[in-house]
Amino acid sequence: MQGLNGIEKIALGIFPTPLHPLKRLSDLLGIDLWIKRDDLTGVALGGNKVRKLEYLLAEARQQGAQLVFTTGGAQSNHAMLTAACAGKLGMKAVLILKKRGVTERKGNLVLNHLMGTEVRFMDTDDYGDIYAEMDRVGTASGVPYYKIPCGGSNALGTLGYVDCAREISMQGETFDHLVCAEGSGGTMAGLALGAGLYLGNTLVHGMMVDREPFDRITPRLMGEAAALLGKKPEVSGKDFHLLDVCGPGYAIPSHEGNEALRMMAENEGIFLDPVYTGKAFGGLVKMVREGIIPKGARVLFLHSGGAGGLFALDAES
Ligand SMILES: *Cc1c(COP(=O)(O)O)cnc(C)c1O
């Protein structure tokens, strides 16, 4: 099937995902708050990586890959979804994960185990080491292989979120603000680029849950994805807004994030996750309290998934 600009893509998820108002939270916050349910993308426990994988695995299949490598932290939602989607296509995934965070069989590692996915841990903080290991293992396997970067955040993967912006525009609602988590950058970059193309005046806010230079990563990915679409890769700093919601560190729950997670669960019966969407929603609440998002504004929150991470939490958090 053809995606944006005729670029090959494979249908993996169930789209469009629901878009609906959050009545009680709107009243509590004094804004017109809606949610885009990319926690319901239809593969595994849902999540944003499915949209990226529709493009990435299409390229893998075109190249005849039998093995698909990817990486992330021990509890990576992206790695788990890569395994799930690769399995649907009859490809085998090998996950080379950083030996950081919860490495016992909890959360997403349970799901990887249930799918029979090959998981290897590497004791390194450098993704360069991991990509080199992928080449070693891939070459030794003797079959064609395909490497997907951390979070699926390259130009091709970013197109999945340009698609999402287009999908929102076709759902017939308009928003002043769109808020999403930013972890490796592709989701935010795709939405920011897509907002410019399809959503008129919607300002996209990236809630940074990691300490990477997203002020450079975001426009770079936007430019590279725009080039794939045959558009001018010119991005200005006014095209998006970033906020640091990382707290104590990547994949370490924050007080604000956990509070926001509980607020969403109590009032709307929707579960966010402690690593990405809880912190992102905490950022939304903060922007409303500080007037960055004014009262009465129409605001869309992207629920990007992460349910697996809930079950890797310590009981106290
Ligand atoms: C990966 C992920 C994100 C962040 O998306 P990026 O494109 O990596 O920035 C947000 N939420 C969840 C649940 C994720 O798994």
The ligand as a Gaussian input file, in Angstrom:
#p B3LYP/6-31G(d) Opt

LIG

0 1
 C        8.351000       5.957000      22.211000
 C        7.235000       6.527000      22.990000
 C        6.980000       7.908000      23.000000
 C        7.899000       8.924000      22.373000
 O        7.871000       8.920000      20.998000
 P        9.189000       9.334000      20.199000
 O        8.779000       9.306000      18.799000
 O       10.209000       8.294000      20.548000
 O        9.625000      10.655000      20.677000
 C        5.871000       8.380000      23.664000
 N        5.051000       7.544000      24.317000
 C        5.268000       6.213000      24.361000
 C        4.334000       5.364000      25.133000
 C        6.363000       5.660000      23.696000
 O        6.567000       4.334000      23.743000

